[in-house]
């Protein structure tokens, strides 16, 4: 399926530092196995019904001016950037 060399290649393409590429081989295999389970779930026959709505029932688009600087309304705005939460691995 996936080997250490492919993990190294993908991590370089994504510019991600990975210390132990072998560690991710099992994780990727587990994800692929899970996708195989999802693929075999047999939901092709399931019908998703959406109600039909006439275009005349939809609202008209309308431009509403916003006079304030939206970025200054953000909670974590610091000068010229917005502070985002840390991503955990």
N, C-alpha and C positions, 0 to 999 in steps of 0.2 A: 504494500500500500504506500506508505510514506516512510522515507528513511531520513537519517540524520543529515545527509548532504542536502536534501530538499528543504529541510527546516533551516539550515544555514543559508541557503539561497534566498528563501522567502524573507528571512529576518534581515538580510542585507538589502533586499529590494524595499522593504518597509522601513529601513534605517532604524532597526530596533536592536539594542545590545542584548544578546542572549549569551549567558555564560556557559550553560550546559545544554547544548542543542539536543542531546539524547533524551533529556528529561521531557521534552515536548513531543517526542515521537509517540509515546503511549497516550498522551492527552489528545493528540490529533487522531490517532486510531480510534479512541473512545468517541470522539465527535463524529467521525465518519460512520462508525457502527450505529450511532444514534440516528444519523440521517438515513441509514439503510432501514432502520426500524420504522421511521416516519414514512419513508417511501413505500414500505410494504403494508401500510395501514389500510389501504383499500378505500380511499375516500373519493375516488374518481366518480362513483355513482351518486355521491351526495350532491344535492341541488341547493344552491344558494339563491334564495329568492329576494329580490329587491323590489320594493314598490315603485311603480312607474309614476313619475311626477311630470306633469306638463310644464313646459317652459313658461307658460303664462302664470303659473302658480309661484314661480320664484320671484324673489325681491329684485328690484332694480339695483344695480351697482351705484354707489354714491360715494363721492370723495369727501372726506371730512378732514379738514386741515388740523394738524397738531402743532401748535406754536412753540411748545417747549422742546428742549433737547432730550430725547428719550433716554439716551445713554446715561445722562446725569441722574435719572430716576432709578437706576439699578442699584441694588444694595451693596454690591462689591465693586463699585466703580472707583478706580484709583488713577487719577490723572488722565492718562491716554490709553488705559487698558482695563479690562474687566477680569477680576480674579475669579477663577473657576475652582470647584472642589478638586482635591487630589484624586487621581485614579489609582486604585489599588489593584495589585495583580493577584 
